Every structure is written in structure tokens, then in C-alpha cells.
């Protein structure tokens, strides 16, 4: 069924179709409409499962990971300061190999206080052991919720489906919502282990020796490596079932490119238009959309970028004291190439400022004209 809905509603619709057993969340702008929609459906009997109305995001994550350890399907949603408050429990959720799914709606972190789009809140959680996928629009946000449950419950690692504040969360677009029967055929019943079995008692999160701890971390790392293949396979299965697939990365006109622009999330949509205009002007510019951040798809990225001489990375985040986080990841992925490309990072859209086609064209023209790229990022704003 095709519906004209916000990104938040699209996520809520997808969550309901996945039949979670436990949802625990705490309201925070701009995620709140997801929580409200699911709460209304649970209260009116339009959705099964248990909605836990907790006192904080820290408690929400604790409730979700504990529920997941009993072998049931769990979901939460948060943004910004709420995600920061969850930080301690995120490590528990991955270290205990749960299958928790989170809709993370990117929002600025304080201080100062603001409510706009900024990817730094989720990217700052990159080392917690959670898989992360960054969505471009409302449709992809809904589709990735459905895929995420299947991925996370197979590899037994939690996953964030990341969508941007306002540009996705509150913008309305046509979204194809599949039927419950279609989702039931795609998503198998939850198969997580029951860790609180009174007939087979055991420890959950015991104190361990040094070597045992090292083994736990390697086990999680191996799980992340295994997840790459699962993510790719599940996306192909989703495309067969619903006619939409996204791939590990997406490329546009990269075969003959003199420069490839690398983007994520909603900036990609604007870049598609800007680069079409630049092609019409005779400039050979390609586009590479990064979707999967953790685990980082190094081989897919290398294949997508090929032997292009220059890469410009345009992103809506900053690792203070270094550069944009996707740019750092990209440099790390490409460094062992026989002839690595020159890579320049550009920062735009921090705090939800508009990244229009003119901004993207300025980035491209600067990157084409520059012979010596700088080690730090180039800001396309922030001087006001």
C-alpha cells in the first residue's frame, strides 16, 4: 500500500509489521512521533507485544537488551542526548550479542541546544559494537527497519537504522508499505537464544579473566566481519521479495569519472541533481553513496571507487580535532591501494543547515581545481 507519510511514521509502520515483542523507549525530539505512534497502536490493540514506558533512555536500552536475552524481538528509538545517555548500555547490548533494533534519528548534540540534523550523535557510537546503516529517504528508512530485524537476529548483534532529523523524520513522501503477509514471508520468527532459562541456569555477563575478555572482544569482531555477508544477502532477498534493493554502496556515473563525490543520507538526494547538472556542463563527476558504516564495507568501497584520481567526501558531521568521520574511514579503506586516490573532506549541513545544489557544485569545482589536498576538512559554512 502506498502512503504519503513522514519518515517517522514510515519507521513506525515498518516496526509494527515486524511484530516486536517488546518496545522500550523514552520520548525525545525528533524521534518522539515514532514512540507516540507505536504507543497508540499498542494501546488501541492495533499492535501486539509489550510497550514499556520507562523513565529514561538508559533504562530503555537496559529493558531492550534484557528482553532480547530472553529470546524475543525488541525495538527502541532515540536521538541526540538520549543516545548519549544510552552509551553505557550500548556496549552491554553488543557485548552480550543481543538482537536489539534501534531507529536513531540524527540530531545535534548539546551544547548549544538545537533540534536539527547532525550525524555526530550516531557516529560517536561507532565503537560500541552496533551495526549502523544510514538512510537517504523515507522509503529506505522503512525498508531498512524490516531488513535490520532479519540481519541482527541472524548475526546476533544490535543494529541502528539511522535517519536524519526533519529532512526524513518530519518530511512527508510517498512510501510503499508492504502487507503483513509479505513481511511475514520475508522475516522469519525470532530465533535468538533464551539466556534466562530456569531449567538451564547460567551466567549472563560474568566477571572474566584477561584472556576470556580478549576472546569476547574477538568473538564480537568476528561477528561484525560475518555481518557484511549477511547484510549483502538480506538486501538481495529483500529486493527479490519487494522489488527494492540498495546494495552495500551505490554508484552513479563512476566509470569515466575524473572525480567521485562521496555522500551519505539525505545529502545524496541533492547531490544526484547537482551532479546531473555538472554532467550536462561536460564535467565527468561520479557519485558514491555510502550506506553501511558498521561493519565498514571496505572491499565494496574499493570496488565502487576503482582507480579514480580524486575523491571529495561531503558530510554532515565532525570528529573534533580531526575531520569528518566518513572521510577518515574512507582514507583508511583506500590507503593500501597500489595507487591510492587523493581524498579531500568537506563539512556542510552541520546543525541542519541547508546543503543545496550550489553548495555541492562549489565542493566539486574546488576539488577539481585543487592539486594539493589538505589533511584537515574544508568547511562550507560555519562562519556566521
N, C-alpha and C positions, 0 to 999 in steps of 0.2 A: 504494500500500500504506500502510495506517495503522499507525504505530508509536508506542509510548509511550516517548519518549526525551528526553534533555536537550537544551537549546539547542545546546550544543557538538556533540553527536552529530548533531543536525539539520543544522548547518552542514557538518560533515564529509561527511554523506550527500549533500548538495547539491553540494559541491565534486567529489566522486567522479563524480557524474552529468554534470558539465560537462567531464570528461576533460581536466584540465590537463596540459600537457606538462612543466612544471617547478614544483615546490613547494620553497620555501626558507623555513625558519622556525627559531626557537630557542625552547625551552620557557620559559614564564613563567606563573605562576598569575594569573588563572583560565583562560587560553587553552590551557594545556598539553593537555587532552584532545582538542582538535581536532588538534593536531600528532601526538599519540600514535595516534589512530585512523587518520589518513591514512598515517602511517609503517607501522603494522601492515598495512594493506591493500596498500601498495606492496611490503612485504617478502614477503607471502604470495602475491603475484601477483593479488590481487583488484582491483587498480587499476593502470592503465598510467602512463606518464610517469616522470619522474625526481624522486626526493626528495633534496634537498641538505641535509645535516645540517651546518650552519655553526656558527661559534664565537660569534656574537653577532647581535643584531637588525640592527645596522648592516650586517653582512655579508649577512644575509638579504635586505634590501632591495636592496643592490647586486647580488646574484645575480639577483633577480627582474627588476629593471629591465634588466639586461644581457641576460637571456634574452628578455624582451619585445622588445628591439630586434632580435632575430634573427627575429621574426615568430611566436613561439609563445605559447601560453596559459599564464599564470603566476598563482600564488596564494601568499599568505603570511597569517600570523595573529600577533597580538601583543596586548599590554596595557600600560598604565601606563608604567613605567620603560623597558620595551622599545620602546614607541612613541616615547618621548622620545629614546632613543638613535638611533632611525631618522631623527630630524628632518632631518639634513643631506641624506640620500639621498631623502627625500620630495620635496624641491624638484627634484632631478635627475629623478625619475620623472615628474613632471608637465611640467617644462620640456622634456624630451625626447619628450613625447607618447606615453608607453607606455600599455599597457592592463592594468597590474597590478591585481589584486583583492586586498583585504585584509579579513579578518574582524578587527575591532577590538573586543575585549571590554573595555568600560569598567571601569577600576579606579582607586582612589585613587592619587594621586602622592605620593611622599615629599617632605619629612618632615612628620609622623612616618610610620612604616611601617604600612601597613594593606592589607587584601586585599578591600575591599568596593566597592560600586558608587559611581561618581562620574564624571560625563561630562566633567570638565575635561581629561582626558588627550587625548581626540579633539578637543574643541572648541578646545584650544590650538593645534591644527594647521590651523585654518580657513584660513589664508592661504598654505598650501603648494601650492594648485592641485589638491587632490584633491576629487572629488565625495564627499559624505557623506550617508548615509541612516540614520536612527535607527529601530530596530525595537521593536515593542511586545511580541512574544512569540516562541515557538519557531518557529511556522509562518511568520510574516513573515520571520524571520531566514533560514530555508531558502529561501523563495521569492525573497528579495532577492539571495541569492548567485547564483541562476540568472539573474535579471534583470540583475545587475551585469555579468556577463561580456558579455552582449549589448550593453549600453549602452556600457561602457568601450571595447570593441573597435571600436565604430562611431565614437564621437566621439574616440577616441584620447587619452583622459585616464584616469588611475587612479581607483579608487573604493574607499572604505571602507564596508563593511556593518557597522554598529555595533550591538552587543548588550550588555546590561548584565551585569556580574559577578553571579553567584549567582542573581539573580532570573530570568535567562534561561539563563545558561551552565550552571548546575547543577540547575535545576528541571526536573522531568520533566512533559511534557504530550503529549497525542496530536498527532501530526504526520503529515500526508498527504505521503508521499514518492512522487513520480511515478516511472514506469518509465523506464529508459534510452531506450527508443524515443520516449517522449513528449518527453523533454528534447532528444534529437537532432533531432526535428522542429521544436522551438522555437528552439534555439540553433544558428546556422549554424557551419560550420567557421571557425576563426580566420582573420582577414583582415588582420592587422597587417603593415605593410611590413617586408621584410628589410633591415635597415640595415647589416649586415655582409656584403655581397656582394662576394666577391673579384674577380668579373668587372666590377663597377661600384664601385670604391673611392670612398670619400668621407669627409668629416669627421663625427664624432659629438662634439658639444659642443665646437666650436672656440672660440677667443678671438675676440670680435666687436667692432665699433665701437659707439659710443653709440647711433646711430640703428638699427643692426641689433638691439641688445639691446632697445631700445624696441619694435621690431617683433615680436620673440619674445614679449614680455610681452603685447602686444595680441593676438597670434595665440592665445595661451593663453586670454586673456579672451574672445575671440570663440568659442573652443571651448566654454567654460563656458556662454555665452549660448545657443549652439546645443544644448547638452546638455539644457536644460529641455524642449524639444520632444521630444527622443529619449526622455527618461525617461518623459514622459507617454504617448508612443506605445507604448513597450515594455510599460508596465504594462497598457495596454488589450489588447495582443496576448497578454500572459500571462493575463489574465482570460478571453479567448476560448479559450485553449488548456487552462487548468486550472480555470476557474471561480472564481478568486480574484483580486480587484483591490484596490488600495489608494488610488489617486489621489495627487495631489500633496499635498493635505491632506485630512483627514476632518472632517466636521462632524456634530454631533448636536444637534438641537433649537435651532438658532441663529436660526430665522426670527423668533421673537417674543421673543428673549432681552433682558432688561434688563442682563445681564452675561454675557460669554463667558469661560470658563476655558480657557486655552491650556496644553497639556501636550505632553510628548514621552515616547516609550519606555514603560517599564512603569508609570509613574505614571498613564498614560492608563487602564489597565485598572481601577485602583482608582477613578479619577475617574468612570468610567461608572456604577459602582454608587452612589457618593456623590451624583452629580447626579440619578440616578433618584429617590433618597430626597428630595432637595430639591424636585424637581418635584412629588412627591406631597404635599409640605408647602405647595405653592402658589407656590413661587419660580420665576420664569422665568429659568432658568440654562441656557446653551448650552455645548457643548464643542467645541473645535477642537484636533485632533491634528496637530502639525507632524511631518512625516517627513523631508522633504528639507531639508537645511541648506545644502549647497553643490552646485550653484548655488542660491541662495535664491529660492524661487518667489514673488516679490513680488506679481505680478498674481493668482495663485491665492489668496494670503493675503488680499489686499484683497477679493476676491470672497467669500471664506469669512466674513470678519468683517463685511462690509456696513457698516451705519451704527450699529452697536451703540454705546451711550454709554460703556460701561466694559468694560475688559479686565483680567483678572488672569492673570499668567503665573507658573505654578508649575514650578520646575525644580530639577534635581539638579546644579548647577554654579555656579561663581562666577568672575567676572573680577575679581581683587583690585584694589581701588581704584575699582571701578565698580558692577557689578550682575551679575545672571545674563545669560549670553551670548545666549540666545534672546530675552530681554526687550529687549536693545539692538537686536538685529536687527529685532524687531517694531516698535519705535519708529521706526527708520529707514525701514521699509517703509511705515508709515502717516502719516508726517509731512506729506506733500504732499497728503493728502486735504483736501477743502474744509472738512470739519468733523471733524478727527481725534479719535479717542476718547481718554479718559483711560486710561492704561496703568500698572498697578502690578505690580512684580515681587516674587515671594515665593521664598525659598530654603528647600528642605526635602529631606531624604534624603541630604545630603552625607555621604560616608563610609559609605553603605549603611544609614543609619538608616531605620526603617520609616515609610512615609507611608501611614497608614491612612485610612479614610473620615472619621474625626473631624478629622484634620488638614485635609483638603480642605474640609470643611464650615466650619471656622474661617476658612480663607482666603476662602471665598465670603462669609460673614457680615461679615468685616472689610471686604472690598472694597465690598459693598453699603452698609455704614454710613458709609464714609469719603467725604467730599466733596472734600477736598484731598489728592490722592495725593502721596507723597514722591518725590524724584528718585532716592533710593537704594533698595536692596532691603529687604524686611521678612523677617527670619529667623524661621522657625517651629521653631526649635530651636537648639542650639549653645551653650546657657548652662551646661551641666553642667561 
